[in-house]
Amino acid sequence: MSTPNIGEVARLTRQISTEMARVIEGKPRQIRTAVTVLLAGGHLLIEDVPGVGKTVLAKSLGRSIAGDVKRIQFTPDLLPADVTGVSVYNQSTREFEFKPGGIFANIVLGDEINRASPKTQSALLEAMAERQVSADGKTYQLAAPFMVIATQNPIEMEGTYPLPEAQRDRFMARIQMGYPARESESKMLLAQAGGDQLANVRAVTTVAELSAATESLSVVYVAPVIADYIVSLIDASRQHPDLRLGASPRASLHLMQVARVEAVLSGRDYVIPEDVQALAVEVMAHRVLPTVEAQVAGRRTDEIVASIVRSTPAPTRG
């Protein structure tokens, strides 16, 4: 199968976004970010209060591709084996057989991930980083494409556990849904009166087409000056006085990947500074930790990262 050109990738992205917009009113940026992360081969963290459409966004993205979609409802009593799988003794064959867990799918919806214990949360680490699961001395490869879409409620809410830094770093981007605008909420009510709107979301691509689209991003050119700009943004987070933990080297890699997708969506086969800036906050803000003084002052990490993007000199064309 031939690799699609950037025009085909942009068309595919528009089709997926259009299907998702059928059930998600007034959230074009959140939809675009979710599709961008999918094409970039990453994982998405959706953080917000209950009832604002986190699960609907994840399900609509899964329905728009003809792949295997599974949901894992994270609860305090969920065990790591429930996520990754477990070996079960088969009396007829007198051998142990591996029964895959919920992580074996193209799109995995981890609902309310921060309601599970840190031990169970950590069961996702290997799968998200290496696209594989190790169990009983054997390694099982996960399907391609593979994307985890995790939803979580704010940690201030009762019965939640904060995600470990290593777990948060595995997510390429974090988004917040926010409450819908008044007009969008009215449209949502009228649409729901007609039945389950998720049933109207069509699959507009196949797993094979999606994998080819992801592979085609490797041809998007990243100039050395752009790579240096990405490193400058990441390094600035490590030096910022309001942050006690800056972004990791994985963040720089993820930022480059989403910048490539942004370039393709703009019809280019090369990255410019604006592509890097487009999702810099979504890629970096959930990885950094503010100082105690910044927390007391009420400074959020997304505001701090946005100030870093504004103050870091971008390369100029010419």
VOMI-27020 format. One record per residue: x, y, z of N, C-alpha, C in turn. Coordinates in nm, 2 decimals. Example, Ala and Ser with C-alpha at 12.3 -4.5 7.8 and 13.67 -1.06 7.14 Angstrom:
! residues 2
PT     nxx     nyy     nzz    caxx    cayy    cazz     cxx     cyy     czz
PT    1.32   -0.57    0.78    1.23   -0.45    0.78    1.32   -0.33    0.78
PT    1.28   -0.22    0.71    1.37   -0.11    0.71    1.29    0.00    0.79
//
This chain:
! residues 318
PT     nxx     nyy     nzz    caxx    cayy    cazz     cxx     cyy     czz
PT    0.08   -0.12    0.00    0.00    0.00    0.00    0.09    0.12    0.00
PT    0.06    0.22   -0.08    0.14    0.34   -0.09    0.11    0.43    0.02
PT    0.21    0.51    0.06    0.19    0.61    0.17    0.11    0.73    0.12
PT    0.01    0.78    0.19   -0.07    0.89    0.14    0.01    1.02    0.15
PT   -0.02    1.11    0.05    0.05    1.24    0.06   -0.01    1.33    0.16
PT    0.05    1.45    0.19    0.00    1.53    0.29   -0.14    1.58    0.27
PT   -0.18    1.59    0.14   -0.32    1.63    0.11   -0.42    1.53    0.15
PT   -0.39    1.40    0.13   -0.47    1.29    0.18   -0.49    1.29    0.33
PT   -0.37    1.31    0.40   -0.38    1.31    0.54   -0.47    1.42    0.59
PT   -0.45    1.54    0.53   -0.54    1.65    0.58   -0.68    1.62    0.55
PT   -0.71    1.56    0.44   -0.85    1.53    0.41   -0.91    1.43    0.51
PT   -0.83    1.33    0.54   -0.87    1.23    0.64   -0.90    1.29    0.77
PT   -0.81    1.38    0.81   -0.83    1.45    0.94   -0.96    1.53    0.94
PT   -0.99    1.60    0.83   -1.12    1.68    0.82   -1.24    1.58    0.84
PT   -1.23    1.47    0.77   -1.34    1.37    0.78   -1.37    1.32    0.92
PT   -1.26    1.29    0.99   -1.27    1.24    1.13   -1.33    1.35    1.21
PT   -1.28    1.47    1.20   -1.32    1.59    1.28   -1.47    1.61    1.25
PT   -1.51    1.60    1.13   -1.65    1.63    1.09   -1.74    1.53    1.16
PT   -1.70    1.40    1.17   -1.79    1.30    1.23   -1.79    1.32    1.38
PT   -1.68    1.36    1.44   -1.68    1.39    1.59   -1.77    1.51    1.62
PT   -1.77    1.61    1.53   -1.85    1.73    1.55   -2.00    1.70    1.55
PT   -2.04    1.59    1.50   -2.18    1.55    1.50   -2.24    1.54    1.64
PT   -2.15    1.50    1.74   -2.20    1.48    1.87   -2.13    1.57    1.97
PT   -2.03    1.65    1.93   -1.96    1.74    2.02   -1.98    1.88    1.97
PT   -2.07    1.96    2.03   -2.10    2.09    1.98   -2.00    2.20    2.04
PT   -1.95    2.28    1.95   -1.88    2.40    2.00   -1.74    2.37    2.05
PT   -1.68    2.26    2.02   -1.55    2.23    2.07   -1.45    2.19    1.96
PT   -1.43    2.28    1.86   -1.34    2.25    1.75   -1.20    2.23    1.79
PT   -1.15    2.31    1.88   -1.01    2.29    1.92   -0.98    2.16    1.99
PT   -1.07    2.12    2.08   -1.05    1.99    2.15   -1.06    1.88    2.05
PT   -1.15    1.89    1.95   -1.16    1.78    1.85   -1.03    1.78    1.76
PT   -0.98    1.89    1.72   -0.86    1.90    1.64   -0.74    1.84    1.72
PT   -0.73    1.88    1.85   -0.62    1.83    1.93   -0.62    1.68    1.94
PT   -0.74    1.62    1.96   -0.76    1.47    1.97   -0.71    1.40    1.84
PT   -0.76    1.46    1.73   -0.72    1.39    1.60   -0.57    1.41    1.58
PT   -0.52    1.53    1.61   -0.37    1.55    1.59   -0.29    1.45    1.67
PT   -0.33    1.43    1.80   -0.26    1.33    1.88   -0.27    1.19    1.83
PT   -0.39    1.15    1.77   -0.41    1.02    1.71   -0.31    1.00    1.59
PT   -0.30    1.10    1.50   -0.21    1.09    1.39   -0.06    1.10    1.43
PT   -0.03    1.17    1.54    0.10    1.18    1.58    0.15    1.05    1.66
PT    0.06    0.96    1.68    0.09    0.83    1.75    0.10    0.84    1.90
PT    0.03    0.94    1.96    0.04    0.96    2.10   -0.08    0.92    2.18
PT   -0.09    0.96    2.30   -0.20    0.93    2.39   -0.25    1.07    2.45
PT   -0.38    1.07    2.48   -0.44    1.19    2.52   -0.50    1.18    2.66
PT   -0.48    1.28    2.74   -0.54    1.29    2.87   -0.65    1.41    2.87
PT   -0.77    1.37    2.90   -0.88    1.47    2.91   -0.92    1.49    3.05
PT   -0.89    1.61    3.10   -0.91    1.64    3.24   -1.02    1.75    3.26
PT   -1.12    1.72    3.33   -1.23    1.82    3.36   -1.33    1.76    3.46
PT   -1.42    1.84    3.50   -1.53    1.79    3.59   -1.62    1.70    3.52
PT   -1.70    1.62    3.59   -1.79    1.52    3.53   -1.90    1.59    3.44
PT   -1.94    1.52    3.34   -2.05    1.56    3.26   -2.03    1.67    3.15
PT   -1.90    1.69    3.11   -1.88    1.79    3.01   -1.84    1.73    2.87
PT   -1.85    1.60    2.86   -1.83    1.54    2.73   -1.70    1.47    2.71
PT   -1.62    1.44    2.82   -1.49    1.37    2.80   -1.51    1.24    2.74
PT   -1.60    1.16    2.79   -1.62    1.02    2.74   -1.68    1.02    2.60
PT   -1.77    1.12    2.57   -1.82    1.13    2.43   -1.72    1.16    2.33
PT   -1.62    1.25    2.36   -1.52    1.28    2.27   -1.43    1.16    2.24
PT   -1.40    1.08    2.34   -1.32    0.96    2.32   -1.40    0.86    2.24
PT   -1.52    0.84    2.27   -1.60    0.74    2.20   -1.62    0.78    2.05
PT   -1.65    0.90    2.03   -1.67    0.95    1.89   -1.54    0.94    1.81
PT   -1.43    0.96    1.87   -1.30    0.94    1.79   -1.28    0.79    1.76
PT   -1.31    0.71    1.86   -1.30    0.56    1.83   -1.40    0.51    1.72
PT   -1.52    0.57    1.72   -1.62    0.52    1.62   -1.58    0.57    1.48
PT   -1.51    0.68    1.47   -1.48    0.74    1.34   -1.37    0.66    1.27
PT   -1.31    0.57    1.34   -1.21    0.48    1.27   -1.26    0.34    1.28
PT   -1.23    0.26    1.18   -1.28    0.12    1.18   -1.18    0.03    1.26
PT   -1.16    0.06    1.38   -1.07   -0.02    1.46   -1.14   -0.08    1.59
PT   -1.06   -0.15    1.66   -1.11   -0.21    1.78   -1.11   -0.11    1.90
PT   -1.22   -0.09    1.96   -1.23    0.01    2.07   -1.27   -0.06    2.20
PT   -1.20   -0.04    2.30   -1.24   -0.10    2.43   -1.23    0.01    2.54
PT   -1.32   -0.01    2.64   -1.33    0.08    2.75   -1.29    0.01    2.88
PT   -1.21    0.08    2.96   -1.17    0.03    3.09   -1.22    0.13    3.19
PT   -1.31    0.09    3.28   -1.37    0.18    3.38   -1.28    0.16    3.50
PT   -1.20    0.27    3.53   -1.11    0.26    3.64   -1.18    0.28    3.77
PT   -1.16    0.19    3.87   -1.23    0.20    4.00   -1.12    0.16    4.10
PT   -1.14    0.20    4.23   -1.04    0.17    4.33   -1.01    0.02    4.34
PT   -1.10   -0.07    4.31   -1.07   -0.22    4.32   -1.02   -0.28    4.19
PT   -0.99   -0.20    4.09   -0.94   -0.25    3.96   -0.80   -0.30    3.98
PT   -0.76   -0.42    3.93   -0.63   -0.47    3.94   -0.55   -0.45    3.82
PT   -0.42   -0.45    3.83   -0.33   -0.44    3.71   -0.36   -0.55    3.60
PT   -0.39   -0.67    3.65   -0.42   -0.78    3.55   -0.55   -0.75    3.47
PT   -0.64   -0.68    3.53   -0.76   -0.64    3.46   -0.73   -0.55    3.34
PT   -0.62   -0.48    3.35   -0.58   -0.39    3.24   -0.50   -0.46    3.14
PT   -0.40   -0.53    3.18   -0.30   -0.59    3.09   -0.34   -0.73    3.04
PT   -0.40   -0.81    3.13   -0.44   -0.95    3.10   -0.38   -1.04    3.21
PT   -0.42   -1.17    3.20   -0.38   -1.26    3.30   -0.37   -1.40    3.24
PT   -0.28   -1.49    3.29   -0.27   -1.62    3.24   -0.37   -1.71    3.32
PT   -0.45   -1.79    3.25   -0.55   -1.88    3.31   -0.52   -2.02    3.27
PT   -0.53   -2.11    3.37   -0.50   -2.25    3.34   -0.62   -2.32    3.27
PT   -0.59   -2.38    3.16   -0.68   -2.45    3.08   -0.68   -2.60    3.11
PT   -0.78   -2.65    3.17   -0.78   -2.79    3.21   -0.78   -2.89    3.10
PT   -0.84   -2.85    2.99   -0.84   -2.94    2.87   -0.70   -2.96    2.81
PT   -0.63   -2.85    2.80   -0.49   -2.86    2.74   -0.38   -2.87    2.85
PT   -0.42   -2.85    2.97   -0.33   -2.86    3.09   -0.21   -2.76    3.07
PT   -0.25   -2.65    3.01   -0.15   -2.54    3.00   -0.21   -2.40    3.04
PT   -0.12   -2.31    3.07   -0.17   -2.18    3.10   -0.19   -2.10    2.96
PT   -0.30   -2.03    2.96   -0.33   -1.95    2.84   -0.34   -1.80    2.88
PT   -0.29   -1.71    2.80   -0.29   -1.57    2.83   -0.42   -1.51    2.78
PT   -0.50   -1.45    2.87   -0.62   -1.39    2.83   -0.60   -1.23    2.83
PT   -0.60   -1.17    2.71   -0.57   -1.03    2.70   -0.67   -0.95    2.78
PT   -0.61   -0.84    2.84   -0.70   -0.74    2.91   -0.75   -0.63    2.82
PT   -0.81   -0.53    2.88   -0.87   -0.43    2.80   -0.77   -0.34    2.72
PT   -0.64   -0.35    2.75   -0.55   -0.27    2.68   -0.52   -0.31    2.54
PT   -0.57   -0.43    2.50   -0.55   -0.49    2.37   -0.66   -0.44    2.28
PT   -0.64   -0.32    2.22   -0.73   -0.26    2.13   -0.66   -0.15    2.05
PT   -0.72   -0.09    1.95   -0.66    0.02    1.88   -0.68    0.15    1.96
PT   -0.81    0.17    2.01   -0.84    0.28    2.09   -0.88    0.23    2.23
PT   -0.81    0.27    2.33   -0.85    0.23    2.47   -0.89    0.35    2.54
PT   -1.02    0.35    2.59   -1.07    0.45    2.67   -1.06    0.42    2.82
PT   -0.97    0.49    2.88   -0.95    0.47    3.03   -1.03    0.57    3.10
PT   -1.15    0.53    3.14   -1.25    0.62    3.20   -1.22    0.65    3.35
PT   -1.20    0.77    3.39   -1.18    0.81    3.52   -1.05    0.74    3.58
PT   -0.94    0.76    3.51   -0.82    0.69    3.54   -0.77    0.72    3.68
PT   -0.79    0.83    3.73   -0.74    0.87    3.86   -0.83    0.82    3.97
PT   -0.93    0.73    3.95   -1.00    0.67    4.05   -0.94    0.53    4.09
PT   -0.84    0.49    4.01   -0.77    0.36    4.04   -0.65    0.39    4.12
PT   -0.60    0.29    4.19   -0.48    0.30    4.27   -0.36    0.33    4.18
PT   -0.25    0.39    4.24   -0.13    0.41    4.16   -0.07    0.29    4.10
PT   -0.08    0.17    4.17   -0.03    0.05    4.12   -0.10    0.01    3.99
PT   -0.23    0.03    3.99   -0.31   -0.01    3.87   -0.28    0.09    3.76
PT   -0.27    0.22    3.79   -0.24    0.32    3.69   -0.10    0.29    3.62
PT   -0.01    0.24    3.70    0.12    0.21    3.65    0.12    0.09    3.55
PT    0.02    0.01    3.55    0.01   -0.10    3.46    0.01   -0.05    3.32
PT   -0.03    0.07    3.29   -0.03    0.13    3.16    0.10    0.17    3.11
PT    0.20    0.19    3.19    0.33    0.25    3.15    0.40    0.18    3.04
PT    0.42    0.06    3.05    0.49   -0.02    2.94    0.41   -0.01    2.81
PT    0.28   -0.03    2.82    0.19   -0.04    2.70    0.20    0.10    2.63
PT    0.19    0.21    2.70    0.19    0.34    2.64    0.32    0.38    2.58
PT    0.43    0.34    2.64    0.56    0.38    2.60    0.62    0.29    2.49
PT    0.59    0.16    2.50    0.66    0.06    2.41    0.56   -0.02    2.32
PT    0.43    0.01    2.34    0.33   -0.06    2.26    0.34   -0.21    2.28
PT    0.36   -0.26    2.40    0.37   -0.40    2.43    0.33   -0.42    2.58
PT    0.30   -0.55    2.60    0.27   -0.59    2.74    0.35   -0.72    2.77
PT    0.41   -0.71    2.89    0.49   -0.83    2.94    0.42   -0.90    3.05
PT    0.40   -1.03    3.03    0.33   -1.11    3.13    0.39   -1.25    3.13
PT    0.42   -1.30    3.25    0.47   -1.44    3.27    0.59   -1.47    3.18
PT    0.68   -1.37    3.17    0.80   -1.39    3.09    0.78   -1.38    2.94
PT    0.67   -1.34    2.90    0.64   -1.33    2.75    0.60   -1.19    2.72
PT    0.63   -1.15    2.60    0.60   -1.01    2.55    0.49   -1.02    2.44
PT    0.39   -0.94    2.46    0.28   -0.94    2.36    0.27   -0.80    2.30
PT    0.28   -0.80    2.17    0.27   -0.67    2.09    0.13   -0.62    2.08
PT    0.11   -0.49    2.10   -0.02   -0.43    2.08   -0.05   -0.39    1.94
PT   -0.18   -0.38    1.91   -0.22   -0.35    1.77   -0.17   -0.21    1.73
PT   -0.16   -0.18    1.60   -0.12   -0.05    1.55   -0.24   -0.01    1.46
PT   -0.28    0.12    1.47   -0.24    0.21    1.57   -0.29    0.18    1.71
PT   -0.23    0.24    1.81   -0.27    0.21    1.95   -0.27    0.35    2.02
PT   -0.38    0.38    2.08   -0.40    0.51    2.15   -0.48    0.49    2.27
PT   -0.42    0.55    2.38   -0.50    0.55    2.51   -0.56    0.69    2.52
PT   -0.69    0.70    2.54   -0.75    0.82    2.57   -0.80    0.81    2.72
PT   -0.74    0.88    2.81   -0.78    0.87    2.95   -0.85    0.99    2.99
PT   -0.96    0.97    3.07   -1.03    1.08    3.12   -1.01    1.08    3.27
PT   -1.00    1.20    3.33   -0.99    1.21    3.47   -1.06    1.33    3.53
PT   -1.11    1.32    3.65   -1.17    1.44    3.72   -1.06    1.51    3.79
PT   -1.08    1.64    3.82   -0.98    1.71    3.90   -0.95    1.64    4.03
PT   -0.82    1.64    4.07   -0.78    1.56    4.19   -0.84    1.62    4.32
PT   -0.90    1.74    4.31   -0.96    1.79    4.43   -1.09    1.72    4.46
PT   -1.14    1.64    4.37   -1.27    1.58    4.39   -1.25    1.45    4.47
PT   -1.35    1.41    4.55   -1.34    1.30    4.64   -1.32    1.17    4.57
PT   -1.23    1.09    4.63   -1.21    0.95    4.58   -1.12    0.94    4.46
PT   -1.03    1.04    4.44   -0.93    1.04    4.33   -0.79    1.03    4.38
PT   -0.70    0.98    4.29   -0.56    0.97    4.32   -0.49    1.05    4.21
PT   -0.39    1.13    4.25   -0.32    1.21    4.14   -0.23    1.11    4.06
PT   -0.22    1.13    3.93   -0.14    1.05    3.84    0.01    1.07    3.88
PT    0.09    0.97    3.88    0.23    0.99    3.90    0.29    1.06    3.79
PT    0.40    1.13    3.81    0.47    1.21    3.71    0.51    1.13    3.59
PT    0.55    1.00    3.61    0.59    0.92    3.50    0.48    0.88    3.42
PT    0.36    0.87    3.48    0.24    0.83    3.40    0.19    0.95    3.32
PT    0.19    1.07    3.38    0.15    1.19    3.30    0.24    1.22    3.19
PT    0.37    1.18    3.20    0.46    1.21    3.09    0.44    1.12    2.97
PT    0.37    1.01    2.99    0.34    0.92    2.88    0.23    0.98    2.78
PT    0.15    1.08    2.84    0.05    1.14    2.75    0.11    1.25    2.67
PT    0.08    1.24    2.54    0.13    1.34    2.45    0.07    1.48    2.48
PT   -0.05    1.49    2.51   -0.12    1.62    2.53   -0.23    1.60    2.63
PT   -0.26    1.71    2.70   -0.38    1.72    2.79   -0.47    1.83    2.74
PT   -0.60    1.80    2.75   -0.69    1.90    2.71   -0.80    1.91    2.82
PT   -0.87    2.02    2.82   -0.99    2.04    2.91   -1.11    2.07    2.82
PT   -1.22    2.01    2.85   -1.34    2.03    2.77   -1.40    2.17    2.80
PT   -1.42    2.20    2.93   -1.49    2.32    2.96   -1.64    2.31    2.94
PT   -1.72    2.40    3.01   -1.86    2.39    2.99   -1.90    2.44    2.85
PT   -2.00    2.39    2.79   -2.04    2.43    2.65   -2.10    2.57    2.66
PT   -2.09    2.64    2.54   -2.16    2.77    2.53   -2.31    2.75    2.54
PT   -2.38    2.85    2.57   -2.53    2.84    2.59   -2.60    2.78    2.46
PT   -2.56    2.83    2.35   -2.62    2.79    2.22   -2.58    2.64    2.19
PT   -2.46    2.61    2.22   -2.42    2.47    2.20   -2.49    2.37    2.29
PT   -2.51    2.41    2.41   -2.58    2.33    2.51   -2.73    2.31    2.47
PT   -2.79    2.41    2.41   -2.93    2.40    2.36   -2.93    2.30    2.24
PT   -2.84    2.31    2.15   -2.83    2.22    2.04   -2.81    2.07    2.09
PT   -2.73    2.06    2.19   -2.70    1.92    2.24   -2.83    1.86    2.30
PT   -2.91    1.94    2.37   -3.04    1.89    2.43   -3.13    1.85    2.32
PT   -3.15    1.93    2.21   -3.24    1.90    2.10   -3.19    1.77    2.03
PT   -3.06    1.76    2.01   -3.00    1.64    1.94   -3.03    1.52    2.03
PT   -3.01    1.52    2.16   -3.02    1.41    2.24   -3.17    1.36    2.25
PT   -3.26    1.45    2.22   -3.40    1.42    2.22   -3.44    1.32    2.11
PT   -3.35    1.32    2.01   -3.37    1.23    1.90   -3.31    1.09    1.91
PT   -3.25    1.06    2.03   -3.19    0.93    2.05   -3.04    0.95    2.07
PT   -2.97    0.83    2.07   -2.83    0.83    2.09   -2.75    0.88    1.97
PT   -2.69    1.00    1.99   -2.62    1.06    1.88   -2.49    0.99    1.83
PT   -2.43    0.91    1.92   -2.31    0.84    1.89   -2.33    0.74    1.78
PT   -2.46    0.69    1.77   -2.49    0.60    1.66   -2.48    0.66    1.52
PT   -2.48    0.80    1.52   -2.47    0.87    1.39   -2.33    0.89    1.34
PT   -2.23    0.86    1.43   -2.09    0.87    1.39   -2.05    0.76    1.30
PT   -2.00    0.79    1.18   -1.96    0.68    1.09   -1.81    0.66    1.09
PT   -1.77    0.54    1.06   -1.63    0.52    1.04   -1.59    0.57    0.90
PT   -1.49    0.66    0.90   -1.45    0.72    0.77   -1.32    0.68    0.72
PT   -1.25    0.59    0.80   -1.12    0.54    0.76   -1.11    0.40    0.81
PT   -1.00    0.33    0.77   -0.96    0.20    0.82   -0.83    0.21    0.90
PT   -0.81    0.11    0.98   -0.69    0.10    1.06   -0.56    0.11    0.97
PT   -0.57    0.04    0.85   -0.46    0.04    0.76   -0.43    0.18    0.70
PT   -0.54    0.26    0.67   -0.52    0.39    0.62   -0.47    0.48    0.73
PT   -0.51    0.47    0.85   -0.47    0.55    0.96   -0.32    0.52    0.99
PT   -0.28    0.40    0.98   -0.14    0.36    1.00   -0.05    0.42    0.90
PT   -0.10    0.42    0.77   -0.02    0.48    0.66   -0.01    0.63    0.68
PT   -0.12    0.69    0.72   -0.12    0.84    0.74   -0.02    0.87    0.85
PT   -0.01    0.80    0.96    0.09    0.82    1.06    0.23    0.81    1.01
PT    0.25    0.70    0.93    0.39    0.68    0.88    0.43    0.79    0.78
PT    0.34    0.85    0.71    0.37    0.96    0.62    0.42    1.08    0.68
PT    0.40    1.10    0.81    0.45    1.22    0.88    0.60    1.22    0.89
PT    0.67    1.11    0.87    0.81    1.11    0.88    0.88    1.19    0.76
PT    0.80    1.22    0.66    0.86    1.29    0.55    0.85    1.44    0.57
PT    0.78    1.48    0.67    0.77    1.63    0.71    0.90    1.67    0.76
PT    0.96    1.78    0.70    1.09    1.82    0.73    1.09    1.91    0.86
PT    1.18    1.88    0.95    1.21    1.96    1.07    1.35    2.02    1.06
PT    1.36    2.14    1.03    1.49    2.21    1.01    1.57    2.21    1.15
PT    1.70    2.21    1.14    1.78    2.22    1.27    1.74    2.34    1.36
PT    1.71    2.45    1.29    1.67    2.57    1.37    1.54    2.55    1.44
PT    1.45    2.47    1.38    1.32    2.44    1.45    1.34    2.34    1.56
PT    1.43    2.24    1.54    1.46    2.15    1.65    1.52    2.22    1.77
PT    1.61    2.32    1.74    1.67    2.40    1.84    1.56    2.48    1.92
PT    1.47    2.53    1.84    1.36    2.61    1.91    1.28    2.53    2.00
PT    1.25    2.40    1.96    1.17    2.31    2.05    1.25    2.29    2.18
PT    1.38    2.26    2.16    1.47    2.24    2.28    1.47    2.36    2.37
PT    1.47    2.48    2.31    1.47    2.61    2.39    1.35    2.62    2.47
PT    1.23    2.58    2.41    1.11    2.59    2.49    1.11    2.49    2.61
PT    1.16    2.37    2.58    1.16    2.27    2.69    1.26    2.32    2.80
PT    1.38    2.36    2.76    1.48    2.41    2.85    1.43    2.53    2.93
PT    1.35    2.62    2.87    1.30    2.73    2.95    1.21    2.69    3.06
PT    1.14    2.58    3.04    1.05    2.53    3.15    1.14    2.47    3.26
PT    1.25    2.42    3.23    1.34    2.37    3.34    1.41    2.49    3.42
PT    1.42    2.60    3.36    1.48    2.72    3.42    1.38    2.81    3.48
PT    1.26    2.79    3.46    1.16    2.89    3.50    1.14    2.90    3.66
PT    1.15    3.02    3.72    1.14    3.03    3.86    1.01    2.98    3.92
PT    0.90    2.97    3.85    0.77    2.92    3.90    0.76    2.77    3.89
PT    0.85    2.70    3.84    0.84    2.56    3.82    0.95    2.48    3.89
PT    0.91    2.38    3.97    1.01    2.30    4.04    1.05    2.17    3.96
PT    0.97    2.14    3.86    1.00    2.03    3.76    0.96    2.08    3.62
PT    1.06    2.08    3.53    1.04    2.12    3.40    1.00    2.00    3.31
PT    0.98    2.03    3.18    0.93    1.93    3.09    1.05    1.83    3.06
PT    1.01    1.71    3.03    1.11    1.60    3.00    1.16    1.60    2.86
PT    1.27    1.52    2.83    1.31    1.50    2.69    1.20    1.44    2.60
PT    1.11    1.36    2.67    1.00    1.30    2.59    0.90    1.41    2.54
PT    0.89    1.52    2.62    0.81    1.63    2.58    0.86    1.70    2.45
PT    0.99    1.71    2.44    1.04    1.77    2.32    1.01    1.68    2.19
PT    1.02    1.55    2.21    0.99    1.46    2.10    0.84    1.47    2.07
PT    0.75    1.47    2.17    0.61    1.48    2.14    0.58    1.62    2.08
PT    0.64    1.72    2.12    0.62    1.85    2.06    0.65    1.85    1.91
PT    0.76    1.79    1.88    0.80    1.78    1.74    0.70    1.70    1.66
PT    0.65    1.59    1.72    0.55    1.51    1.65    0.42    1.58    1.62
PT    0.37    1.65    1.72    0.24    1.73    1.69    0.27    1.84    1.60
PT    0.39    1.90    1.60    0.42    2.01    1.51    0.42    1.96    1.36
PT    0.46    1.84    1.34    0.46    1.78    1.21    0.32    1.76    1.16
PT    0.23    1.72    1.25    0.09    1.71    1.21    0.03    1.84    1.18
PT    0.06    1.94    1.26    0.01    2.08    1.24    0.05    2.13    1.10
PT    0.18    2.10    1.06    0.23    2.14    0.93    0.14    2.07    0.82
PT    0.12    1.94    0.84    0.04    1.87    0.73   -0.10    1.93    0.72
PT   -0.16    1.96    0.84   -0.30    2.01    0.83   -0.30    2.15    0.77
PT   -0.19    2.22    0.76   -0.18    2.35    0.70   -0.13    2.34    0.55
PT   -0.12    2.21    0.51   -0.08    2.19    0.37    0.07    2.20    0.34
PT    0.15    2.19    0.44    0.30    2.20    0.42    0.37    2.07    0.46
PT    0.48    2.05    0.39    0.57    1.93    0.43    0.69    1.97    0.51
PT    0.68    2.09    0.57    0.79    2.13    0.66    0.73    2.21    0.77
PT    0.80    2.21    0.89    0.75    2.27    1.01    0.80    2.41    1.03
PT    0.71    2.50    1.07    0.75    2.64    1.10    0.72    2.66    1.25
PT    0.77    2.77    1.31    0.75    2.80    1.45    0.61    2.80    1.49
PT    0.52    2.85    1.41    0.38    2.85    1.45    0.32    2.71    1.47
PT    0.37    2.61    1.40    0.33    2.47    1.42    0.37    2.42    1.56
PT    0.49    2.46    1.60    0.54    2.43    1.74    0.45    2.49    1.84
PT    0.42    2.62    1.82    0.35    2.70    1.92    0.20    2.66    1.93
PT    0.15    2.60    1.83    0.00    2.57    1.82   -0.04    2.48    1.94
PT    0.03    2.38    1.98   -0.01    2.29    2.09    0.09    2.28    2.20
PT    0.18    2.38    2.21    0.29    2.38    2.31    0.23    2.37    2.45
PT    0.12    2.44    2.48    0.07    2.44    2.61    0.01    2.30    2.64
PT   -0.07    2.25    2.54   -0.13    2.12    2.56   -0.03    2.01    2.58
PT    0.09    2.02    2.52    0.19    1.92    2.53    0.28    1.93    2.66
PT    0.30    2.05    2.70    0.39    2.07    2.81    0.33    2.09    2.95
PT    0.21    2.15    2.96    0.15    2.20    3.09    0.13    2.09    3.19
PT    0.09    1.97    3.14    0.06    1.86    3.23    0.19    1.79    3.28
PT    0.30    1.82    3.23    0.43    1.75    3.27    0.50    1.83    3.37
PT    0.48    1.96    3.39    0.56    2.04    3.48    0.49    2.05    3.61
PT    0.57    2.09    3.71    0.51    2.10    3.85    0.55    2.24    3.90
PT    0.45    2.31    3.95    0.47    2.45    4.00    0.54    2.45    4.14
PT    0.61    2.55    4.17    0.66    2.57    4.30    0.55    2.60    4.40
PT    0.58    2.58    4.53    0.48    2.61    4.63    0.44    2.76    4.62
PT    0.53    2.84    4.60    0.50    2.99    4.59    0.40    3.01    4.47
PT    0.43    2.95    4.36    0.34    2.97    4.24    0.20    2.91    4.27
PT    0.19    2.80    4.34    0.06    2.75    4.38   -0.02    2.84    4.47
PT    0.06    2.90    4.57   -0.01    2.99    4.66   -0.06    3.11    4.59
PT    0.02    3.16    4.49   -0.02    3.27    4.41   -0.13    3.24    4.31
PT   -0.17    3.12    4.30   -0.27    3.08    4.20   -0.23    3.07    4.06
PT   -0.10    3.05    4.03   -0.06    3.05    3.89   -0.07    2.90    3.84
PT   -0.15    2.89    3.74   -0.17    2.75    3.68   -0.05    2.72    3.58
PT   -0.03    2.59    3.56    0.08    2.55    3.48    0.06    2.59    3.33
PT   -0.07    2.59    3.29   -0.09    2.63    3.15   -0.06    2.78    3.13
PT   -0.08    2.86    3.23   -0.05    3.00    3.22    0.10    3.02    3.21
PT    0.17    2.94    3.30    0.32    2.95    3.30    0.38    2.91    3.17
PT    0.33    2.80    3.11    0.38    2.75    2.98    0.35    2.85    2.87
PT    0.23    2.91    2.87    0.20    3.01    2.77    0.29    3.13    2.78
PT    0.33    3.17    2.90    0.43    3.28    2.91    0.56    3.24    2.86
PT    0.60    3.11    2.88    0.73    3.06    2.82    0.73    3.07    2.67
PT    0.61    3.03    2.61    0.60    3.03    2.46    0.61    3.18    2.41
PT    0.55    3.27    2.48    0.55    3.41    2.44    0.69    3.47    2.46
PT    0.76    3.43    2.56    0.89    3.50    2.59    1.01    3.43    2.52
PT    1.00    3.31    2.47    1.11    3.24    2.40    1.12    3.29    2.26
PT    1.23    3.34    2.22    1.25    3.39    2.08    1.23    3.28    1.98
PT    1.15    3.30    1.88    1.12    3.20    1.77    1.21    3.24    1.66
PT    1.26    3.13    1.58    1.34    3.16    1.46    1.26    3.24    1.36
PT    1.33    3.33    1.29    1.26    3.41    1.19    1.30    3.35    1.05
PT    1.21    3.37    0.95    1.23    3.33    0.82    1.31    3.44    0.74
PT    1.39    3.39    0.65    1.47    3.49    0.58    1.60    3.44    0.53
//
